[in-house]
Amino acid sequence: MVRTHALPPERVLLVEGQDDLHVVRQIRVRNPTLPEFDILPQGGIDRLLKAIGPETNAQGRRAVGILVDADDDLDAQWQAIMNRLRQRDRRYAHFNLSDLPAHPVATGTIIETAAEIPDAALRIGIWLMPDNRSTGELEDFVGSMIPSGDPVWPRAESYIDGIPQADRKFAPGKTQRAKVHAWLAARESPRPMGLAIKARDLDTNAANSTTFVKWLRKLFQ
């Protein structure tokens, strides 16, 4: 019996977890002219970094996006990704990644690799949440989509800000996350971030979201 196996998808976006998956999926639904790509949650930043080599060298791969939180140190996250790409380049000599950028591009980084093997060129994209310039995470990106003038947002901010430091169960760097989830909890039907996009509670025409969509379009074209 001859077994056939489907080739890996040509275009994939690596994300840290399920929240990223659902947010990007709903942004794609709201932008139906985006090219097709698969979203692959990795179960955390460490697993995502380890996946960069195998995923960028998968047979037939044409474009790979890498989506991670900047967290508290954008430069450290950037260097971690660059180190993985350099390791990949040394292992797979037919790719040339010698001209890696020193810093993230504000509108989303896209690297065009050179390949000695015909039809093996690869496009690699990197987006550091929330905006490639700031420390933060997915919730900071989602917070930028809360409609201007929303009457509940100042109250969500005030609620979190009013919690005494001794009573806070979240780390100082996670304050924005707490505010966004407090705002989500006050929706007519409290829902996760991705479903808030689907319900149009969040504005995907906000500047940061629009820039992100342009990056996806260019990466996966």
C-alpha positions as CSV (number, residue, x, y, z in Angstrom):
1,M,0.0,0.0,0.0
2,V,1.4,3.4,-1.0
3,R,0.9,6.1,1.6
4,T,0.7,9.7,0.6
5,H,1.3,12.6,3.0
6,A,0.2,16.2,2.4
7,L,3.0,18.7,2.2
8,P,3.2,21.3,5.1
9,P,1.4,24.5,4.3
10,E,3.4,27.1,2.3
11,R,2.5,30.0,4.6
12,V,2.4,29.8,8.4
13,L,2.2,32.2,11.4
14,L,3.9,30.9,14.6
15,V,2.2,32.3,17.7
16,E,2.7,31.7,21.4
17,G,-0.7,30.4,22.4
18,Q,-4.4,30.1,22.0
19,D,-5.3,33.8,22.7
20,D,-3.0,34.9,19.9
21,L,-4.5,32.3,17.6
22,H,-8.1,33.5,18.2
23,V,-7.2,37.2,17.9
24,V,-5.4,36.8,14.6
25,R,-8.1,34.4,13.3
26,Q,-10.8,37.0,14.0
27,I,-8.7,39.8,12.5
28,R,-8.4,37.7,9.4
29,V,-12.1,37.1,9.3
30,R,-12.6,40.9,9.4
31,N,-10.1,41.2,6.5
32,P,-11.3,38.6,4.0
33,T,-8.9,39.7,1.2
34,L,-5.9,38.6,3.3
35,P,-3.9,35.8,1.7
36,E,-4.4,32.3,3.1
37,F,-2.0,31.2,5.9
38,D,-2.1,28.7,8.8
39,I,-1.8,29.8,12.4
40,L,0.3,27.5,14.6
41,P,0.2,28.0,18.4
42,Q,3.3,26.7,20.0
43,G,2.4,26.6,23.7
44,G,4.8,29.4,24.9
45,I,7.7,31.4,23.9
46,D,10.4,28.7,24.5
47,R,8.6,26.2,22.3
48,L,8.1,28.9,19.6
49,L,11.8,29.8,19.6
50,K,12.7,26.1,19.2
51,A,10.2,25.8,16.3
52,I,11.8,28.5,14.2
53,G,14.4,26.2,12.7
54,P,12.2,23.3,11.8
55,E,9.3,25.5,10.6
56,T,11.4,27.7,8.4
57,N,13.0,24.7,6.8
58,A,9.9,22.7,6.2
59,Q,9.5,21.3,2.7
60,G,7.7,23.7,0.4
61,R,7.6,26.5,2.9
62,R,7.4,30.0,1.3
63,A,6.6,32.3,4.2
64,V,6.9,32.1,8.0
65,G,5.6,34.7,10.4
66,I,6.9,34.9,14.0
67,L,4.5,36.6,16.4
68,V,5.7,37.0,20.0
69,D,5.1,39.4,23.0
70,A,7.8,41.9,23.6
71,D,7.1,41.5,27.3
72,D,9.4,43.5,29.6
73,D,12.4,43.6,27.2
74,L,11.8,44.1,23.6
75,D,15.5,44.0,22.7
76,A,16.0,40.6,24.5
77,Q,13.0,39.1,22.6
78,W,14.4,40.4,19.3
79,Q,17.8,39.0,20.0
80,A,16.4,35.6,20.9
81,I,14.7,35.4,17.5
82,M,17.8,36.6,15.7
83,N,19.9,34.0,17.4
84,R,17.5,31.3,16.3
85,L,17.6,32.5,12.8
86,R,21.5,32.6,12.8
87,Q,21.6,29.1,14.1
88,R,19.3,28.0,11.3
89,D,21.4,29.7,8.8
90,R,24.6,27.9,9.9
91,R,22.8,24.6,9.9
92,Y,21.2,25.0,6.5
93,A,23.9,26.5,4.3
94,H,21.7,27.0,1.2
95,F,20.0,30.0,3.0
96,N,21.7,33.3,3.5
97,L,20.5,35.3,6.5
98,S,23.8,37.3,6.9
99,D,22.0,40.7,6.6
100,L,19.6,40.4,9.5
101,P,18.3,43.7,10.7
102,A,19.7,45.1,14.0
103,H,16.3,46.3,15.3
104,P,12.6,45.6,14.6
105,V,10.9,47.6,12.0
106,A,8.1,49.7,13.4
107,T,5.6,48.4,10.8
108,G,6.6,44.8,11.2
109,T,9.9,43.2,10.0
110,I,10.0,41.2,6.8
111,I,13.2,39.4,5.8
112,E,13.7,38.1,2.2
113,T,16.2,35.3,2.3
114,A,18.5,34.4,-0.6
115,A,18.6,30.8,-1.7
116,E,21.1,28.9,-3.8
117,I,18.5,26.2,-4.5
118,P,16.0,27.2,-7.2
119,D,12.5,28.0,-5.8
120,A,13.7,27.8,-2.2
121,A,13.6,31.5,-1.3
122,L,11.8,32.1,1.9
123,R,10.1,35.2,3.4
124,I,10.3,35.5,7.2
125,G,8.2,38.0,9.1
126,I,8.5,39.1,12.8
127,W,6.0,41.1,14.8
128,L,6.7,41.9,18.5
129,M,3.5,42.6,20.3
130,P,2.1,45.2,20.7
131,D,3.7,47.5,18.1
132,N,7.4,46.5,17.5
133,R,8.5,49.5,19.5
134,S,7.1,49.1,23.0
135,T,7.3,46.6,25.8
136,G,4.1,44.8,26.3
137,E,2.0,41.9,25.1
138,L,-1.1,40.8,23.2
139,E,-3.4,42.7,25.6
140,D,-1.7,46.0,24.9
141,F,-2.4,45.4,21.2
142,V,-6.0,44.5,21.9
143,G,-6.3,47.6,24.2
144,S,-5.4,49.8,21.3
145,M,-8.5,48.5,19.5
146,I,-10.9,49.6,22.2
147,P,-13.0,52.3,20.5
148,S,-12.1,55.9,21.2
149,G,-14.5,57.4,23.7
150,D,-15.7,54.1,25.0
151,P,-17.5,55.0,28.3
152,V,-16.5,51.8,30.1
153,W,-12.7,51.9,29.4
154,P,-11.9,54.7,31.9
155,R,-13.9,52.9,34.5
156,A,-12.0,49.7,33.9
157,E,-8.7,51.6,34.2
158,S,-9.9,53.3,37.4
159,Y,-11.0,50.0,38.9
160,I,-7.6,48.3,38.4
161,D,-5.7,51.5,39.4
162,G,-7.7,51.6,42.6
163,I,-6.7,48.1,43.8
164,P,-4.1,48.6,46.6
165,Q,-0.6,47.3,45.7
166,A,-0.8,44.8,48.6
167,D,-4.0,43.3,47.2
168,R,-2.9,43.0,43.6
169,K,-2.4,39.4,42.4
170,F,-0.9,40.5,39.0
171,A,2.7,41.6,38.4
172,P,3.4,45.3,37.8
173,G,4.1,44.6,34.1
174,K,0.6,43.0,33.7
175,T,-1.5,46.1,34.6
176,Q,-2.7,46.7,31.1
177,R,-3.7,43.0,30.8
178,A,-5.8,43.4,33.9
179,K,-7.4,46.5,32.6
180,V,-8.3,45.0,29.2
181,H,-9.8,41.9,30.9
182,A,-11.8,44.1,33.3
183,W,-13.2,45.9,30.2
184,L,-14.0,42.6,28.5
185,A,-15.8,41.5,31.6
186,A,-18.2,44.4,31.3
187,R,-19.4,43.6,27.8
188,E,-23.0,42.5,27.3
189,S,-21.7,39.0,27.0
190,P,-18.3,38.8,28.6
191,R,-16.0,37.0,26.1
192,P,-12.4,36.3,25.2
193,M,-10.4,38.8,23.1
194,G,-10.9,37.0,19.8
195,L,-14.7,36.8,20.3
196,A,-14.7,40.5,21.2
197,I,-13.4,41.2,17.7
198,K,-16.0,38.9,16.2
199,A,-18.7,40.7,18.1
200,R,-17.3,44.1,16.8
201,D,-16.7,45.3,20.4
202,L,-13.1,46.1,19.2
203,D,-12.2,48.3,16.3
204,T,-10.0,46.5,13.8
205,N,-9.6,49.8,11.9
206,A,-7.5,51.2,14.7
207,A,-4.1,52.3,13.6
208,N,-2.1,49.5,15.2
209,S,-4.5,46.8,13.9
210,T,-4.3,48.3,10.4
211,T,-0.5,48.2,10.4
212,F,-0.6,44.6,11.6
213,V,-2.9,43.6,8.7
214,K,-0.6,45.3,6.2
215,W,2.3,43.3,7.6
216,L,0.3,40.1,7.3
217,R,-0.7,41.0,3.7
218,K,2.9,41.8,2.7
219,L,4.3,38.7,4.4
220,F,1.9,36.2,3.0
221,Q,1.3,37.7,-0.5
